[in-house]
């Protein structure tokens, strides 16, 4: 459970928690809003009727239940095994590469452990470094 702005409080909405913002310091319920892991992608699975005034969100904040959302990413082909645990390594720095955003998508944290939940396909020519990559869906362990 966490709190999000009323505008975002819809089942299926995905967001990346970016951490506490400046307007939260003096709020009495700030711990309820800031109980997620910074940089991780979440999906709202249910919306509660609990509503709170909020100095940050327009129209206040609403209680929601969230789950870790899957993230689509390119990984080394030899690591692309369904239900295997991997440690994400986003060390590529070639930001001009056409696959860069799939190799380093938002919502993934370097060094964190993930489970490969689905193989989406191969991308043999996706890497400018010549690495064999596969497009997969991963979830945090």
Residue, then its C-alpha position, 0 to 999 in steps of 0.5 A: x500500500x502507498x499513496x499516489x496523487x488522485x490523478x494517477x490513482x487508476x488500476x493498471x497505471x504504472x509509475x517509477x517511484x522517484x523518491x520523496x520530494x521537497x513538499x513532503x518534509x512537514x507532512x504527517x503521512x509522508x511515510x505512507x507515500x514514501x514506502x517504495x524503492x526509489x527507481x523501481x517500476x510499480x503497477x497499481x492493482x487496486x484503488x482504495x477509498x482512502x483520501x488525504x489532503x496533500x501539499x504536492x498532488x493536485x486534488x490530494x492523494x489516494x491509497x492504492x495497492x501496488x505490485x512490482x511491474x515487469x520491465x522490458x529489457x535487452x539482456x545477454x542471450x545466454x542469460x535469457x532463460x525463463x525463471x532464472x535470476x539475473x543481476x542487472x548490469x546496465x554498464x553500457x554507456x553508448x547512449x547514441x546506440x539505437x538499442x540504448x533505451x532497451x538496454x537501460x530502461x527506466x525502472x531498473x536498478x543496476x546491481x539489483x536481482x531480477x527474474x526473467x519472466x518471459x522471452x519476447x524475442x531475439x535482437x541479433x543486430x541490436x547491439x553496436x558492440x556485437x553482443x548477442x541480445x534477447x528482448x525479455x521481460x523481468x521482474x524484481x526478485 
